[in-house]
Amino acid sequence: RHGDAALQKRDFLAAVEEFRALALADNGAAYRRWLARESRVHRPGHPPYIGHDVGVAAGAADGPQRFETIGQLVSTSGDLAYSYGKVAVRKTGGEDHYLYLQIWRKEGSRWKIALDQRNPVRITAGNVD
């Protein structure tokens, strides 16, 4: 057992917020810091990027990211968690919008992203189509 559920949830939420703050400022640094050793990064139109170094390169290629969480949960064992919602990625001339899913797992005592997946969406008048 990795500790009590409230502590694990608090640690997870803190890790998510730290990743997001860094992803808005320096996306490459965010992925270097928070991507798991054994990870997968999925981007539309590309095969999965498997492993830390390849995943960091894929994540770093994105522009600054702004996340909006719809839901998140930490497992009762406290070693696995997920977060999903919407993410806007800044590009030259605007933003690209996606639905995201991140699965996080513990590596030692630290939360790391094991899966980072994006699916494109169309945003119209503030709604997701």
TORLORO-195049 format. One line per 5 residues: number of its first residue (from 1); their letters; for each residue x, y, z of N, C-alpha, C, O, CB. Coordinates in steps of 0.05 Angstrom, whole numbers, plus 5000, padded with zeros to 4 digits. Atoms other than C-alpha are relative to their C-alpha. Last residue first. Glycine has a CB too. Layout:
! TORLORO-195049
NUM	A	X,Y,Z,X,Y,Z,X,Y,Z,X,Y,Z,X,Y,Z  ...
! end
This chain:
! TORLORO-195049
129	DVNGA	5016,5016,5019,4629,5379,4375,5014,4973,4996,5004,4956,4980,4998,5014,4973  4984,5020,5013,4656,5413,4438,4981,4984,4981,4961,4973,4990,5014,4981,5020  5009,5028,4996,4618,5476,4456,5019,4982,4985,5031,4989,4965,4972,4996,4990  4994,5010,4973,4646,5546,4467,4992,4972,5005,4996,4962,5027,4987,5018,5020  5015,4984,4981,4612,5576,4405,5003,4988,5029,4984,4987,5044,4970,5000,4993
124	TIRVP	5018,4979,5012,4641,5521,4362,4984,5013,5022,4971,4999,5038,4981,4987,4979  5013,4983,4980,4701,5478,4383,4983,5021,4985,4994,5036,4968,5021,5014,5018  5006,4975,5011,4720,5421,4336,4985,5016,5022,4966,5006,5034,4982,4997,4974  5029,4993,4999,4754,5363,4368,4997,5027,4987,5016,5042,4983,4990,5002,5030  5008,4973,5009,4821,5328,4358,4969,5004,5003,4954,4985,4999,5008,5005,4971
119	NRQDL	5018,5004,5022,4837,5267,4401,4990,5027,4992,4981,5043,5009,4976,4981,5007  5017,4978,5010,4897,5269,4446,4983,4991,4978,4991,4975,4961,5018,5024,4991  5015,5004,5025,4931,5216,4489,4983,5024,4993,4971,5037,5011,4983,4975,5001  5010,4973,5006,4984,5221,4543,4988,4998,4972,5002,4995,4952,5024,5022,5000  5013,4997,5026,4998,5154,4575,4990,5029,4997,4978,5040,5015,4976,4980,4997
114	AIKWR	4995,5025,5014,5046,5136,4632,4988,5001,4972,4998,4989,4953,4989,4976,5015  5020,5005,5021,5050,5206,4661,5008,4975,4985,5030,4974,4973,4998,5025,4981  4990,4995,5027,5090,5206,4726,4978,4993,4979,4961,4977,4985,5026,4982,4995  5019,5004,5021,5072,5212,4800,5012,5007,4973,5026,5027,4970,4974,5017,5004  5008,4978,5017,5131,5208,4847,4980,4991,4979,4982,4970,4968,5024,5012,4986
109	SGEKR	5019,4984,4986,5144,5162,4906,4988,5023,4983,4973,5039,4994,5013,5012,5025  4990,4995,4973,5177,5106,4867,4979,5016,5015,4957,5007,5018,5027,5016,4999  4972,5010,5004,5149,5113,4798,5014,5007,5026,5022,5030,5030,5014,5012,4974  4978,4994,4982,5074,5121,4812,5026,4987,4990,5026,4964,4982,4994,4991,5029  4994,5022,4981,5026,5120,4755,5024,5009,5017,5039,5027,5010,5006,4974,4985
104	WIQLY	4977,4996,4983,4989,5172,4713,5005,4976,5017,4986,4963,5026,4997,5026,5018  4999,5020,4979,4941,5161,4657,5026,5004,5014,5047,5004,5001,4996,4971,4988  4974,5005,4989,4927,5224,4616,4997,4979,5022,4981,4982,5040,5014,5025,5011  5001,5020,4979,4867,5230,4570,5029,4996,5009,5047,4991,4993,4988,4973,4991  4976,5014,4991,4857,5290,4526,4993,4979,5021,4973,4981,5035,5020,5020,5012
99	LYHDE	5008,5014,4976,4802,5320,4483,5025,4985,5008,5039,4973,4992,4975,4981,4996  5001,5029,4998,4834,5367,4434,4985,4991,5025,4983,5007,5044,5029,4988,5000  5015,5010,4977,4834,5439,4409,4998,4969,4999,4993,4957,4978,4972,5012,5001  5013,5025,5007,4885,5472,4364,4987,4989,5025,4998,4992,5047,5021,4979,4988  4999,5023,4982,4899,5545,4378,4988,4976,4987,4969,4978,4971,4986,5006,5027
94	GGTKR	5024,5009,4986,4913,5607,4337,5005,4977,5019,5027,4974,5030,4979,4992,4981  5025,4992,5012,4959,5638,4285,4975,4990,5014,4953,4993,5004,4999,4991,4972  4998,4975,5015,5023,5602,4303,4973,5006,4987,4962,4990,4972,5022,4999,4979  4985,5003,5025,5001,5546,4349,5002,5028,4988,4988,5046,4996,4986,4979,4980  4994,4976,5015,4977,5546,4421,5017,4993,4976,5037,4979,4978,5013,5021,5017
89	VAVKG	4971,4998,5005,4950,5479,4445,5005,5024,4982,4994,5025,4960,5010,4973,4986  4995,4982,5022,4881,5479,4478,5031,5003,4997,5045,5009,5016,4987,5028,5004  4975,4986,5000,4866,5419,4522,5002,5017,4974,4995,5008,4953,5024,4981,5001  4994,4985,5025,4799,5390,4541,5028,5013,5003,5036,5021,5025,4978,5021,4994  5014,4974,5004,4783,5337,4593,5008,5011,4973,5011,4997,4953,5007,5019,5022
84	YSYAL	5009,4996,5027,4813,5275,4624,4985,5026,4998,4976,5037,5018,4982,4976,4990  5012,4974,5003,4854,5257,4685,4992,5002,4971,5006,4994,4953,5020,5023,5008  5004,4989,5027,4876,5188,4708,4987,5028,5002,4975,5035,5022,4982,4982,4983  5021,4979,5001,4906,5155,4768,4996,5009,4972,5012,5003,4954,5009,5025,5018  5009,4995,5027,4949,5095,4788,4978,5021,5001,4961,5022,5020,4989,4973,4987
79	DGSTS	4977,5001,5017,4990,5080,4851,4993,5005,4970,5011,5003,4953,5014,4973,5002  4984,4976,4999,4942,5099,4907,5024,5000,4981,5043,5016,4985,5009,5004,5027  4973,5009,4993,4913,5029,4917,5020,5023,5001,5042,5021,5013,5010,4979,4981  4999,5005,4971,4844,5060,4918,5027,4991,5009,5034,4994,5032,4978,4980,5007  5008,5027,4992,4857,5087,4848,5001,4997,5030,5016,5012,5044,5018,4979,4987
74	VLQGI	4977,5015,4990,4861,5163,4839,4990,4972,5009,4970,4971,5023,5015,5015,5023  5004,5020,4979,4808,5196,4796,5026,4987,5007,5042,4982,4990,4979,4979,4992  4975,5013,4991,4801,5254,4749,4994,4982,5023,4976,4987,5039,5022,5021,5006  5000,5020,4979,4746,5288,4710,5027,4989,5006,5045,4990,4990,4981,4978,4993  5028,5008,4997,4729,5346,4664,4998,4980,5022,4978,4981,5037,4990,4988,4973
69	TEFRQ	5007,5026,4991,4796,5381,4670,4970,4996,5001,4956,5013,5010,5013,4994,5028  5025,4997,4985,4811,5442,4628,4991,4972,5007,4982,4956,4990,4978,5016,4983  5018,5023,4994,4883,5444,4604,4975,5009,5014,4975,5027,5031,5015,4979,5016  5019,4991,4978,4922,5501,4571,4979,4978,5003,4964,4972,4985,4987,5028,4993  5026,5014,4996,4982,5478,4530,4985,5011,5024,4996,5017,5045,5005,4970,5004
64	PGDAA	5010,4998,4972,5042,5516,4502,4971,4989,5002,4955,4993,4984,5001,5029,5009  4997,4973,4989,5060,5490,4432,4991,5000,5029,4983,4980,5040,4983,5021,4984  5025,4985,4996,5068,5417,4417,5007,5028,5009,5028,5033,5021,4981,4985,5020  5007,4988,5026,5136,5392,4392,4974,5015,5001,4968,5032,4984,4998,4978,4979  4987,4974,5004,5158,5383,4464,4993,5013,4974,4994,5038,4972,5030,4996,5002
59	GAAVG	5013,4980,4983,5107,5328,4474,5011,5028,4997,4997,5047,4997,5001,4992,5029  5027,4995,5011,5133,5289,4414,4985,5021,5017,4973,5038,5005,4984,4973,5000  4997,4985,5025,5206,5298,4436,4972,5006,4988,4968,5028,4977,5017,4983,4979  4992,4973,4994,5189,5278,4507,5002,5017,4975,4992,5039,4973,5027,5001,5016  5024,4986,4990,5153,5216,4482,5005,5029,5007,4988,5047,5002,4989,4986,5024
54	VDHGI	5016,4995,5023,5214,5195,4442,4974,5015,5008,4966,5033,4993,4993,4973,4986  4987,4981,5017,5258,5203,4503,4984,5007,4975,4982,5031,4968,5028,4990,4992  4997,4973,4989,5210,5170,4552,5012,5020,4980,5000,5041,4975,5018,4999,5024  4975,4996,4984,5188,5109,4514,5003,5029,5007,4992,5047,4994,5024,4990,4984  4996,5019,4978,5137,5095,4459,5027,5005,5013,5047,5004,5000,4997,4971,4991
49	YPPHG	4973,4995,4992,5111,5149,4412,5005,4984,5025,4992,4990,5046,5006,5031,5004  4993,4994,4973,5048,5119,4384,5030,5005,5004,5046,4991,4992,4991,4978,5019  5000,5024,4984,5038,5123,4308,5008,5007,5029,5019,5028,5034,5020,4978,4989  4973,5012,4995,5023,5192,4283,4997,4973,5014,4978,4969,5030,5017,5020,5016  4985,5002,5024,4961,5225,4252,5028,4988,5002,5042,4987,4983,5003,5026,4988
44	PRHVR	5015,5006,5024,4931,5248,4318,5019,4999,4975,5036,5017,4971,4978,5021,4995  5008,4976,5013,4982,5246,4375,4985,4993,4974,4993,4974,4960,5024,5019,4995  5016,5004,5024,4991,5189,4424,4992,5028,4990,4980,5043,5004,4975,4982,5005  5012,4974,5007,5047,5192,4476,4986,4995,4973,4999,4988,4953,5022,5023,4998  5011,4997,5027,5064,5126,4509,4988,5027,4996,4973,5037,5013,4980,4977,4993
39	SERAL	5024,4983,5005,5106,5115,4570,4993,4998,4971,5008,4989,4954,5005,5029,5008  5015,5017,5019,5159,5071,4603,4973,5014,4995,4955,5012,5012,4996,4971,5010  4979,5014,5015,5206,5120,4636,4988,4983,4978,4996,4984,4955,5018,4983,5018  4989,5025,4989,5146,5162,4657,5022,4988,4982,5023,4993,4958,4978,4980,5005  5007,5024,5015,5135,5233,4631,5015,4976,5012,5038,4977,5019,5009,5003,4970
34	WRRYA	5023,5015,4991,5135,5288,4684,4994,4974,4985,4976,4959,4994,4976,5017,4999  5003,5003,4971,5202,5324,4682,4979,4980,5007,4982,4965,5027,4993,5027,5012  4976,5012,4989,5221,5315,4609,4997,4994,5030,5006,4973,5039,5024,5020,4996  4999,5029,5008,5149,5327,4588,5025,4987,5011,5024,4964,5019,4997,4997,4970  5022,5013,4986,5144,5393,4627,5000,4970,4994,4998,4953,5012,4973,5012,4991
29	AGNDA	4992,5005,4972,5213,5415,4604,4978,4985,5015,4984,4968,5032,5006,5027,5014  4979,5020,5000,5192,5407,4531,5009,4993,5029,5013,4970,5035,5024,5010,4985  5011,5026,5005,5127,5445,4543,5021,4978,5000,5016,4956,5012,4986,5000,4974  4978,5014,5014,5160,5506,4573,4992,4971,4997,4997,4954,5014,5027,5002,5015  4976,4983,5002,5112,5559,4602,5021,4987,4982,5033,5001,4965,5011,5005,5027
24	LALAR	5008,4974,5011,5042,5528,4593,5025,5018,4995,5024,5035,4977,4981,5014,5019  5007,5004,5029,5070,5458,4601,4991,5026,4987,4994,5030,4963,4977,4979,4998  4975,5002,5016,5105,5480,4666,4993,4997,4970,5007,5009,4954,5017,4977,5010  4987,4974,4999,5039,5503,4697,5025,5000,4983,5031,5020,4969,5007,5007,5029  5015,4981,5016,5005,5440,4673,5012,5028,5000,5014,5041,4979,4971,5002,5009
19	FEEVA	4997,5006,5029,5057,5393,4700,4987,5021,4983,5000,5031,4964,4989,4972,4994  4972,4993,5007,5057,5428,4768,5006,4994,4971,5018,5011,4957,5019,4984,5018  4998,4971,5002,4981,5424,4770,5028,5010,4994,5031,5029,4978,4991,5013,5027  5014,4991,5024,4980,5350,4754,5002,5030,4997,5008,5040,4975,4970,4992,5001  4983,5007,5023,5034,5336,4806,4987,5009,4974,5000,5020,4957,5004,4969,4999
14	ALFDR	4977,4982,5000,4995,5374,4860,5018,4995,4976,5027,5013,4963,5016,4998,5026  5010,4974,5009,4931,5336,4842,5022,5021,4999,5023,5038,4981,4977,5010,5018  5006,5002,5028,4968,5270,4849,4991,5027,4989,5002,5036,4968,4978,4979,4995  4974,5001,5014,4999,5289,4916,4995,4999,4970,5010,5011,4955,5016,4975,5009  4988,4974,4998,4930,5309,4943,5027,5002,4985,5032,5021,4971,5005,5008,5030
9	KQLAA	5015,4982,5017,4899,5245,4917,5012,5028,5000,5015,5041,4979,4970,5001,5008  4993,5006,5028,4954,5203,4948,4985,5018,4981,4997,5027,4961,4992,4970,4994  4973,4990,5005,4946,5239,5015,5008,4994,4971,5020,5011,4958,5020,4986,5019  5001,4971,5000,4871,5229,5015,5027,5012,4993,5029,5031,4978,4989,5011,5027  5012,4991,5025,4878,5155,4996,5000,5031,4998,5005,5042,4976,4972,4989,4997
4	DGHR	5029,4996,5000,4925,5136,5052,4990,5015,4975,5005,5030,4963,4993,5016,5025  5007,4979,4982,4994,5109,5036,4970,5005,4999,4956,4993,4983,5015,5026,4994  4984,4976,5003,5026,5069,4981,4992,5023,5018,5002,5045,5014,4998,5009,4971  5017,4976,5000,5000,5000,5000,5018,5025,5000,5038,5026,5014,4981,5000,5024
! end
